[in-house]
Amino acid sequence: MVLQRRLGLIDFTLITIGSVIGSGIFRNPAVVAARAHAPLFIMLCWIVGGVLSIIAALVFAELSSRRPLDGGIYAYLREAYGSGIGFLFGWMVFWLMYTGATAASAALFAGYLGPALGVHGNPRIIAVAALACVTAINALGLRQGTGWQNTLVVLKVSAIAALIVAGFVAHPLAAAASAHLASFSSPLQTVGALGVAMLPVLFSYNGFQSATVMSAQIREPARIMPRGMVIGVSIVIAIYLLVSTGCLRVMGASGLAASITPAADVMHAAFGVGGSRFIAIAIALSTLGYMSTSILVAPRLYFQLAQDGMLFRQVGWVHPRTRVPLIAILMHGTMAAVLAASGTYEQIVNWVTLPDWTFIALCAFALFIFRKRDSGSQEPVVQVPGHPYTTILLILAVLGVVLAEVTIYPMDSLYSVLVFLAGTAVYYTVVNRRLRTART
């Protein structure tokens, strides 16, 4: 059966926006402020992150056009570099990247729900308990209805709109006018701080690559996909800038940096206790929905890895009654709980973003590989404008962010490196042998 091309520019633009905007924008402005310090630097990080996201989104649009393969980014890496890199991507997805994103959402859920309900328990315990509940629901095969999903979308949009309004109507807090963050002592320190400030920014912008899986259902993809990517991410940039500007106006750079619930603090300044509770509950429910969706969707990659012989086939087992990949769901939920219990929200963001965008950079380099392989054949319907210069800019920028994290957060970086090295050892001692045996 051939998928019908019915999606137009507005449809694809909305898909792009929905793929990018999660719940991180309600927490990450504070993380960026704590690392970038000055309002100018804070806003610059959000702008630069948006530009890089546009370029990366266009890279994935061309990749999906050149290689319309099941598995998305995993398939591109496997086709460009071989099964080893494909396996390592799946390995990092399970041990850090996708499970870490789920864990970060659980940490955000705990951070906002506790104060809203007057619960003062350990936030890590709350996060783990939430993950256990959501994992159990998905394991039992209880799928969320469209009405519930639509309600979560409305809550998220309402929370963002309310936060933007609050940022421009609230009186600046007294502490915002008087408090100052410490300045950077040298230009090198400034560059390093901006580099690590980009980590939560890139975490917030991630997700654009998910929209490219819709390429087979888009009318005139050569025209609509690049335009939809640019328009969609540009709207996200505008939303993020408005949120950050409002937070800075109300709380100041130092006040924002010190907050663990910046959205609730800004809403409290504008609308009192009722406003802060509304947005806290809205964010918590929206984050709960994301956790459930990620626990349901991520096992599809584990299933693909099992089908390719890179994981035990039991991982792809589907329960005959509930019709869900039970083992994969339990694996994902358990690992996400371990990460949520092991680190702070900021640490989890570091763990996730470093390998995540490193693989995005590898996909950008894969574009050079595929263009060389496809030389002389018919050009794809989507091409990256300004290639190779824009693609090289993306790769170099990601490498700069990686270098900054390695320098300033060596332990967080070491954790990612150790997980990667462990995956390399597993591939060459177990997986590669199994693949060679299967071929013979």
N, C-alpha and C positions, 0 to 999 in steps of 0.2 A: 504494500500500500504506500502511495506517495503522499507526503504531507502537502497540504494546500497552502499556497502563499497568500495569506489573507492579512498579515500584519502590516500596517502602514507606519509612517513616521511617528505619529503620536503614540501608537501602541508600543513601538520599540523604545521610544524615549522614556515612557513610563516604566517599562521593564528594566531599563538601565538604572533609573533612579531607585526603583524598589530593590534592585540587586545590591546597590551600594549602601544606602542608608540603613543602618542597623540601630542599635541602642548606644553605641560607643560615643556618639556625639554628646550624650548627656553626662559623660564622665571625662572624656579625653581633653576638653578644653582646660581642665585643671592640671592634667598631667603635662600638657604642652607648656602651660604657664610656668610650672615648676621647673622646667628644663630650659626654656628659652628666655625667661625673665622679663624682657622688655616688651611692651605692647607691639612695637613695630616688628620685632623679631617673631612674636607669636603669630601675628597676622600674615607675615611673610611665609611662615611654615605652611599655613593652610593654603595659601595661593600656590606655592611651589608644589605641594602635594597634589593639588588638583590638576595642575598642568601635567605632571608625571602620570597621573591616572588617565588623563585623556590619551596621551601617547600610548600607554600600555593597553588601554582598551582598543585602540586602533590596531595595535600589534595582534591582539587576540582575534579581532575581526578578520584580519588577513589570514591568520593561521587557520581559523575555522573554515575559511573559504578555500584554502589550499588543501587542507586535510580534514574533511568532514567526517571525523572518526568518533566512535563512542568512547567516552572516558575523558573528553576535554583535555585539560592541561596534562594529565597523565599520559594520554595517547600522543600528544605532541612531543613530550619529552622522550617517550619510548621510541617513537619513529625517528627522532633526530639523533639521539645519542645511544640508543640501544636499551635492552631490557634492564641493565644495571641501574641507570639513572631513573628509569620508570619505577623500578622497585624502591629505590631510595626515596623517591617522592612519596610513594604510598607509605613507606616506613615513617617518614617524618610527619605525614598527615596523621597517622595514628598516635605516635608518641608525643607530638607537639602541636602541629599546625591546626587541624580541624578540631581535635579534642581540646586544644588550648583555647580556641575561639569559643567553644561551648563553655569551657571553664570560666573564661573572662565574663561571659554573659551571666553565669551563675553568681560570680562575685559581684557584678553590678546589681543583680536582682537582690542579693542579700544586703548590699549597701543602701538601697533605697527602700526596700520593704520594711526592714527593721525599724528605722526611725518613724516611718509612716504609721505603723501599727503600735508603736511604743514598745517594741520587742528589743531587748538589749543583750541578746545572746551573742555568742561568738559568731561573727559573720561567715567564717569558713565552715562552721557546722551547718549554718543555714543554707549555704551554697551547696554543700554536699547532700543535704537532705532534699533540696529542690531537685538536684540532678537524679537522685535515687527515685523520686516520685515520677519524674518525667520519663526516665528510662523504663520504669515498670509499666507505665501506661503504654508506651510504644511497644514494649515486649509483648504485652497482652493483645496488641493489634487494635487498640482503641484509637481510631484516626480522628483528628480534629475536623469538624465540619466547616463548610465554607462560611457559615454565619459567624463562627468563632474567629476564623482567620480574618474576616472582614472587620470584625469588631476590634481586633488587635491593630490592624492597619489604621483604623479611624483613631484609636487611642494614641498611636505613635504620631500621626500627623497632627492631632489636636495638641499633644504635648509639645511638639516642636513649634507650632504656631503660637501657643501660649507663652512659651519660653522666649521667643523672639519679641513678642509684644511686651512681656515683662521687662526684658532687657532695656527697652527704650522708654518705659513709663515709670519705672521705679526710681526713687531717689537714691543716688549713690550712697552706699554705706559709709559711715564716718571713718571706719578703718581704711577704706579704699583710698581716701584722699591723703592719708598721712603715712601709710605703710609703704616701704620700698624693699624690693628684693636686692640682694647683693649683686653688684655689677661684676662682669667678667674681668679677670686680671690681665688677659692677653688676647690678641687676635686669634691665636691657636685655640685657646680655651673657648672663645666665642664660636668658632667653626665647629668644634667638637660638640658643644652644647646644642647648637642648631641641628647637628646631625642626629643626635639621640632624640631631640624634640620631634624629628620627623617620624620616629617610630610609631607613636600613637596616632599621628596624622595619617600615615600610610595604612595603619590598622583600620582607621575610620573610612578611608576611601576604598579599601579592598572590597571585591565583590563584582566589579565591572566585568570580569571575565565570564561570569555566569550567564550574562545576557547573550553571549555569542552562540550559545547552544540553540537559540531560536532562529538561526540563519536560514534553515530550510523552509521556514514558514513566513519569510519576509518578502513582500513585493519589492522588486527592484533592489536587491540587497546592496549592489554596488553604490547606489545613491543613498539609500535609507540608512544603512548601518553606520557609515562614518558620520553622517549628519546626526543620527540619533545618539551615537556615542558622545559626540561633542556637546550637543544640546543637553543631554541628560546629565553628564558630569558637570557641565557648566552650571546647571541649576543646583546640583549638589554643592558645588563650590560656593554659590551665592548663599545657600541655606547655612552652610557651615560658617561662613564669614559673618553672617548676621547673628548667629548664635554666639560666636566668639566675641564679636563686638559688644553685644549686649551684656555678656558676662563680665567683660573687662570694664565696661562703663559702670556697672553696679558695684562690683567687688574690687576692682583694681587688680593689677597683676599679682601682687603678693597675697591678697585675699583669695583670689581665684586659685592660686597655687596651693594654698593651705586647705582648700575645701575637698571633701571626699564625696559630697553630693552637691555639685555646683548648680545644677538645674533647680533643685529644691530650695537652695539658698536664695537664688535670684527670684524665684516665684514667691518666696516668703517676704522678700523685700518689697515686692509689688502688690501682692494680694493677701498677705498675712498667712496664718496657719492653714487656712482652707486651701489656698493656692499651692502651698508646698506639699500638702497631703495629696491633692489631686494629681500633681505631676509625678509624685513618688509612686503612687499606685499605678498610674498609667505606664510609667517606665517599667515597673516591676512586672506587670502583666505582659507588656510587649516583649520584654526580655524572656519571660517564661515561654512565650510562643516561639521565639527564635530558638531557644534551647530544644524544644520539642521537635521543631522542623529539622534542626541540624542533626539530632540523634536519629531521625528518620531517614535523612538524605545521605549523610556521610557513609553509612554502610554500603551504599551502592558502589563506591570505589573499592571497598574491601572485597565486595562480591566480584568486581571486574578483575582484581588482582588474583583472587582464587581461581577464576576462570582461566586466567593466563598461566596458571601453575606457579605463581609466585608466593601464594599463601596456601595453607592447608585447605582442601576443598570443603572441609566442615565449616569454614568461615562463611562460605556462601550458601550454607544450608537454609532452606526456607521451611518454617514450621507448617505442617500440613493443615492445621486448623486455623491458625491466626494469619497465615500467609505473609509473614514478615521474616526477614533474615535474623532470627533470634540471637544466634551467637554473635554476629557482627554488631547488633544493637547493644548487647550486654557488654561487649568489649569496649565499644566507644563510650558508653555511659560510665563504665568503671574507670577508664583512663582519664576521662574528663574530671571525675570526682577526685582522683589522685592529684591531678594538677591543681584543682581548686583548693585542695587542702594543703598544698605544698608551697604556694607562693602568693604574694599580694597581686592585686589587679595589675599594677605597673610591671611587676616581674613577668606575669603571664603575657602581657602585651609584648614585652621584649622577646620572650621565648618564641612567640608566634610569628611576629613580623620579620625577624631576621631570616629564618629559613623560607618563609612564605614569599617574600619579595626577591630572595635569591633565586628561587625557582622561576619567578616571573622574569627576572633578568636572563636566565637560561633560555626561557621561551623566546625572549626577544632575540637572543643570539641564534636560536634555532631558525628564525626567519631568514637569516643569511644562508644557512644550510639548505633550507627548502628552496630558496630562490635559485641557488646554484644547481641543485638537483633538477629543478623544473625548467632550467634554461632551455629555450627553444620550443617549449610547449606553450599551449594557450595560457595567457595571463589570467589570474583569478579575478572574480568579480569585485573583490575588495582589495585595495592596496593602501599601505601606510603612506600618507602624505609626507614628503620631505625625507623619506628613507634614502640613504642610510643615516643621515645626520640626526634625525629625531630619534631613531632607534638607538644609535650610539649614545646620545644624550641620556636616554633612559637607563641604559646599562651603567654608564659612568656614575650617574646620580645614585643608583642603588648601591653600587660598590662603595661610594662615599659614605652613605648611611651605615653600611655594614662595618666599615672601618671605624666610624665614630663609636658604634656600640662596642666593638671589640676593645677599643681604647678606654672608654669610660665605664662600661659595664662588663668587665672581663669575665666575671663569674657567670652571668647570664649567658654570655656568648659561649663560654666553655661548656655549659650544659647542652646547648644546641650542637656544638661540635662533637661532644662525646656521644650524643644520640646518633649523629650522622656516622661517626666512626663505627659504632656498634652495628648499625645497619649495613655498612660496607662489609664488615666481617661476616655477618650472617649471610649476605648475598654470595660472597665468594666461597664460603665453607659449606653452605647448605643449598641455597636457591639455585645458583649457577649449575651445580652438579645435577640437581633434579631436572633442570631445563635441558641440559645436554643429554641426560639419560632418556628424557621424553622424546628428543629429536631422533635418537638412534633406535 
